Amino acid sequence: MRRQTSWRSYEEVAQYLLDQMARHFGLGSVEGKQLVSGASTEWEIDAKGITEDDEGFVVIECRRYTTQGVSQDEMGALVFRIQDTGAERGTLVSPLPPQLGAQKVAASHNIQYVRLSSDSTNTDYVL
């Protein structure tokens, strides 16, 4: 049960901090976990960034991985989620950088990586 609480809390902290620093990331605001309709299905996303002009949105996914970075396959799944929902781009939040293949996928599909320490809180964090 503690493990589930840790990742859920990590998502909430990430959403809060990204919202506090939204302008730095080219966003007007950042909303919490929600369902977003896509062309093929609905997707649950960890957070949703609203662009500064309020015309589009950014899919934000959090992965509190502490032993290895996000894989190429997982990054590919994020690419599809972005495309299917019509999002402008994506952001991945994780304590570790994505694996090399995932970095290449992210770079070619306008996905930003934000490093957030795995033990961060709303008041004590490294972002």
Backbone bond lengths (Angstrom), bond angles and torsions (degrees), N, CA, C in turn:
res aa  C-N    CA-C-N  psi(-1)  N-CA   C-N-CA  omega(-1)  CA-C   N-CA-C  phi
1 M - - - 1.452 - - 1.535 110.60 -
2 R 1.306 118.16 -38.03 1.457 121.42 -179.58 1.532 110.89 -60.82
3 R 1.343 116.76 -38.63 1.460 120.61 -179.98 1.529 110.71 -60.72
4 Q 1.337 116.68 -44.06 1.461 120.09 179.01 1.521 110.34 -62.65
5 T 1.311 117.32 -42.59 1.455 121.37 178.62 1.518 110.42 -61.45
6 S 1.336 117.96 -38.67 1.463 121.63 -178.90 1.520 111.93 -61.84
7 W 1.351 117.51 -48.54 1.463 117.61 -178.48 1.512 111.52 -70.51
8 R 1.340 117.41 -35.47 1.465 119.49 179.10 1.525 109.52 -64.90
9 S 1.316 116.55 -44.14 1.452 120.94 178.20 1.535 110.35 -62.58
10 Y 1.329 117.71 -39.12 1.459 122.16 178.77 1.524 110.44 -60.05
11 E 1.319 117.25 -43.82 1.463 121.15 177.30 1.523 111.17 -61.19
12 E 1.320 116.66 -43.93 1.467 120.83 -179.26 1.523 111.53 -65.46
13 V 1.327 116.87 -41.29 1.461 120.78 177.73 1.526 109.81 -64.72
14 A 1.328 117.46 -44.44 1.465 121.22 178.99 1.527 110.80 -59.25
15 Q 1.322 116.62 -46.77 1.467 120.60 -179.82 1.526 110.37 -61.21
16 Y 1.317 117.30 -44.62 1.471 121.86 -179.40 1.530 110.44 -61.88
17 L 1.332 117.02 -49.43 1.468 120.43 -177.15 1.525 111.74 -66.99
18 L 1.329 117.50 -41.27 1.466 119.36 177.41 1.524 110.89 -63.19
19 D 1.323 117.06 -36.45 1.464 120.10 177.31 1.524 110.70 -65.96
20 Q 1.337 116.85 -40.43 1.464 120.67 179.13 1.531 111.51 -64.70
21 M 1.322 116.08 -29.74 1.470 121.56 -177.52 1.530 111.35 -112.53
22 A 1.313 117.23 24.84 1.470 122.43 -173.33 1.523 112.96 -52.50
23 R 1.308 117.84 -45.45 1.473 120.83 -176.82 1.525 111.20 -60.03
24 H 1.330 116.70 -35.60 1.469 121.22 178.38 1.527 111.32 -61.77
25 F 1.318 116.37 -30.00 1.460 121.58 -179.06 1.522 112.50 -98.77
26 G 1.335 117.54 11.98 1.456 121.51 178.90 1.510 113.52 72.84
27 L 1.331 115.89 29.03 1.465 121.20 -178.43 1.519 110.95 -120.44
28 G 1.325 115.34 155.81 1.454 120.39 174.24 1.515 111.08 -86.70
29 S 1.343 116.16 -37.00 1.463 121.39 179.20 1.527 108.80 -162.29
30 V 1.332 114.92 168.60 1.463 120.99 177.36 1.521 107.82 -132.61
31 E 1.318 116.10 123.21 1.461 123.28 179.27 1.527 109.33 -97.89
32 G 1.331 116.81 162.34 1.456 122.68 -178.84 1.520 113.71 -79.42
33 K 1.327 114.64 -172.06 1.467 123.97 -178.29 1.532 110.25 -51.32
34 Q 1.336 115.51 138.41 1.464 119.99 -179.91 1.527 111.16 -166.06
35 L 1.322 114.65 167.45 1.456 121.59 173.40 1.520 108.42 -90.70
36 V 1.339 115.46 137.10 1.459 121.83 177.83 1.525 106.93 -126.10
37 S 1.313 116.54 131.07 1.464 120.94 179.59 1.511 111.05 -74.73
38 G 1.318 114.66 136.99 1.453 121.05 176.19 1.512 109.90 -118.33
39 A 1.320 116.84 178.81 1.458 121.00 178.29 1.520 111.33 -66.65
40 S 1.339 117.20 -31.07 1.462 120.40 -176.72 1.521 114.02 -106.64
41 T 1.327 118.62 -27.21 1.469 121.75 -176.13 1.522 109.77 -168.26
42 E 1.323 116.48 178.54 1.462 120.96 172.92 1.522 108.57 -90.93
43 W 1.319 116.11 145.98 1.458 122.58 -179.75 1.517 109.35 -122.72
44 E 1.323 116.71 133.65 1.462 120.02 170.78 1.523 107.19 -88.05
45 I 1.320 115.54 122.21 1.463 120.01 178.40 1.523 108.68 -114.42
46 D 1.333 115.78 152.37 1.457 121.03 -175.71 1.525 112.32 -71.20
47 A 1.322 117.13 -34.10 1.460 122.16 176.35 1.527 107.98 -158.98
48 K 1.319 115.03 160.88 1.468 120.79 -178.24 1.523 108.65 -131.06
49 G 1.324 115.37 117.78 1.453 120.43 175.95 1.513 109.50 -88.76
50 I 1.322 115.98 131.97 1.466 121.78 176.88 1.528 107.37 -99.70
51 T 1.338 116.44 126.67 1.457 119.68 -177.67 1.528 110.96 -62.62
52 E 1.325 115.32 157.91 1.469 120.75 -176.84 1.530 112.26 -59.08
53 D 1.322 117.05 -33.38 1.461 119.86 -179.87 1.529 112.28 -86.15
54 D 1.339 116.84 1.13 1.469 123.95 177.95 1.529 112.09 62.55
55 E 1.340 115.73 21.66 1.463 120.96 -177.78 1.524 113.17 -98.51
56 G 1.315 117.57 -18.87 1.453 120.64 -175.81 1.518 110.87 -148.08
57 F 1.333 114.83 -175.36 1.456 118.65 179.84 1.517 111.31 -144.91
58 V 1.328 114.12 166.34 1.456 123.54 -178.74 1.522 108.11 -123.25
59 V 1.319 117.35 130.86 1.462 121.98 174.46 1.526 107.63 -79.93
60 I 1.325 116.57 125.30 1.463 121.55 178.62 1.526 108.27 -116.19
61 E 1.320 115.60 122.37 1.457 121.69 178.13 1.516 109.53 -118.99
62 C 1.324 116.07 139.82 1.461 122.96 -179.07 1.525 109.44 -114.49
63 R 1.309 116.03 134.04 1.461 121.77 176.84 1.522 107.90 -133.70
64 R 1.315 116.49 105.81 1.471 121.90 -178.21 1.531 109.89 -86.44
65 Y 1.321 116.30 59.20 1.462 122.03 -179.74 1.527 108.25 -87.07
66 T 1.320 116.10 129.04 1.463 119.79 -176.77 1.526 113.78 -112.02
67 T 1.347 118.23 -4.21 1.462 119.87 -179.62 1.524 113.18 -115.24
68 Q 1.321 117.87 -25.35 1.466 121.15 176.67 1.519 109.63 -154.43
69 G 1.322 115.81 154.04 1.451 120.61 -179.00 1.518 112.53 -75.57
70 V 1.303 115.43 170.15 1.462 122.61 178.04 1.525 109.05 -59.30
71 S 1.334 115.93 137.81 1.464 121.71 -177.19 1.529 111.64 -82.23
72 Q 1.319 114.86 167.05 1.458 122.29 176.31 1.528 110.61 -59.68
73 D 1.327 116.88 -42.10 1.467 120.55 179.19 1.520 111.85 -61.93
74 E 1.325 116.90 -43.57 1.464 119.72 179.12 1.528 111.29 -65.08
75 M 1.326 116.55 -38.32 1.461 119.64 178.36 1.521 109.69 -65.99
76 G 1.323 116.82 -37.79 1.467 120.80 176.43 1.517 111.59 -61.98
77 A 1.326 116.76 -37.88 1.466 120.76 177.15 1.521 110.34 -64.97
78 L 1.327 117.17 -37.62 1.466 120.60 176.93 1.529 110.16 -65.80
79 V 1.315 117.36 -40.45 1.468 121.21 177.09 1.526 110.04 -57.22
80 F 1.326 116.74 -46.11 1.461 119.31 -179.40 1.529 111.03 -64.56
81 R 1.316 117.46 -41.57 1.469 121.53 178.92 1.532 110.23 -59.50
82 I 1.324 116.90 -41.72 1.468 121.63 178.32 1.531 109.91 -63.60
83 Q 1.321 116.67 -47.97 1.463 120.86 -178.84 1.523 111.72 -64.50
84 D 1.330 117.08 -43.89 1.469 120.90 -176.20 1.521 112.02 -66.69
85 T 1.322 117.77 -33.31 1.469 121.17 -178.68 1.519 113.06 -87.82
86 G 1.327 117.29 -12.23 1.457 120.59 -178.22 1.524 112.99 78.99
87 A 1.328 117.27 19.65 1.461 121.00 178.06 1.529 110.19 -66.57
88 E 1.322 115.88 153.90 1.463 120.36 179.04 1.525 112.10 -72.57
89 R 1.322 115.66 -34.75 1.462 120.71 -178.55 1.523 109.18 -167.29
90 G 1.321 115.57 -173.33 1.448 120.07 179.83 1.518 111.81 -135.74
91 T 1.316 114.85 161.04 1.456 122.26 174.81 1.521 107.63 -135.21
92 L 1.321 115.69 132.82 1.448 122.20 175.62 1.520 108.19 -110.87
93 V 1.332 116.88 126.87 1.461 122.51 177.54 1.519 107.63 -110.29
94 S 1.331 116.58 126.95 1.458 121.04 -177.92 1.528 109.79 -161.65
95 P 1.349 116.73 153.11 1.465 118.82 177.13 1.528 112.94 -72.06
96 L 1.329 117.00 -26.27 1.456 121.22 -178.25 1.523 110.36 -115.21
97 P 1.324 117.68 147.45 1.459 119.41 177.57 1.533 110.74 -64.87
98 P 1.319 117.30 151.83 1.470 120.40 176.66 1.531 110.47 -60.85
99 Q 1.328 116.16 155.78 1.458 120.98 174.91 1.537 108.84 -63.63
100 L 1.318 117.11 162.03 1.463 122.10 -173.07 1.532 113.05 -53.97
101 G 1.329 117.93 -47.98 1.464 120.25 179.14 1.521 111.40 -61.59
102 A 1.319 116.28 -38.63 1.467 121.10 178.46 1.524 110.74 -66.26
103 Q 1.324 117.12 -36.57 1.467 120.44 177.63 1.528 110.77 -63.17
104 K 1.328 116.47 -39.68 1.466 120.74 178.97 1.529 110.79 -65.55
105 V 1.333 116.39 -42.77 1.472 120.52 177.95 1.528 109.74 -62.63
106 A 1.332 116.31 -46.00 1.471 120.68 -179.33 1.528 111.13 -60.13
107 A 1.314 116.67 -44.64 1.465 120.92 -178.44 1.524 111.82 -62.72
108 S 1.316 117.10 -36.08 1.466 119.59 -177.49 1.529 113.45 -85.02
109 H 1.342 116.65 -6.16 1.465 119.57 -178.69 1.530 113.53 -127.26
110 N 1.325 116.59 24.25 1.463 121.64 173.33 1.534 113.06 58.02
111 I 1.336 116.18 43.72 1.459 121.11 176.31 1.522 108.45 -106.95
112 Q 1.296 115.47 123.55 1.459 123.12 -178.79 1.527 109.57 -90.72
113 Y 1.313 116.88 140.28 1.462 121.84 176.11 1.524 108.78 -105.29
114 V 1.326 116.01 130.20 1.460 122.38 176.12 1.522 107.47 -121.05
115 R 1.311 116.00 123.56 1.463 120.55 179.99 1.522 109.70 -91.44
116 L 1.340 115.18 124.24 1.458 122.11 178.65 1.521 107.69 -131.32
117 S 1.315 117.08 123.00 1.456 122.28 -178.80 1.529 110.67 -52.81
118 S 1.318 116.90 142.84 1.472 121.46 -175.53 1.516 113.77 -67.74
119 D 1.315 118.09 -19.75 1.466 120.55 -179.37 1.535 112.41 -107.16
120 S 1.308 116.50 21.20 1.469 121.38 -178.31 1.540 111.94 -67.74
121 T 1.312 113.87 149.51 1.457 122.22 171.70 1.525 107.14 -126.47
122 N 1.327 116.72 177.42 1.472 120.33 179.60 1.520 112.60 -63.57
123 T 1.328 116.98 -23.18 1.454 119.84 -177.35 1.518 113.88 -113.19
124 D 1.326 117.54 -16.42 1.458 121.82 -177.91 1.521 107.73 -129.85
125 Y 1.332 116.04 102.16 1.464 118.71 -172.96 1.526 111.16 -152.14
126 V 1.321 114.65 159.84 1.451 123.30 169.62 1.526 105.31 -125.43
127 L 1.328 115.81 115.76 1.461 121.68 -176.88 1.505 109.19 -124.25
